[in-house]
Amino acid sequence: MTRAAILALMAAVLAGPACAGEANIVDVKVRSAGGGIYDFDVTIRSNDTGWDHYADAFEVLGPDGTVLGQRVLLHPHVEEQPFTRDLYGVEIPPGIDEVTVRARHKPKGYDGAVMTVPLPR
């Protein structure tokens, strides 16, 4: 089993109900746009109930926790669960082979399941 397959399996296990928070990453698709630029399609399942309680952002993190990209979500997705949103044009420094994606929930913050994904080359 490859390292990427092991990481994907671990992410799937961690995304289970035991580790679920208010906003959980349930799928990430990543594509290389060339030149160290990547595009992400991120699927989030969140406990949205309205403007005071919803997934309001997601981030792409480097292995050291550096935020490489962020998308702010401008409204609740009460009737659309899970939902997928994109983030294009994320510059990933050379030498990074995988990134972690996490979602933020208003008001809980970053308490949900994350997903670490390999970068295509």
Summary of the structure (lengths in Angstrom):
residues: 121
radius of gyration: 14.0
end to end distance: 19.0
largest distance: 43.5
contacts: 354
relative contact order: 0.29
helix: 12%
strand: 50%
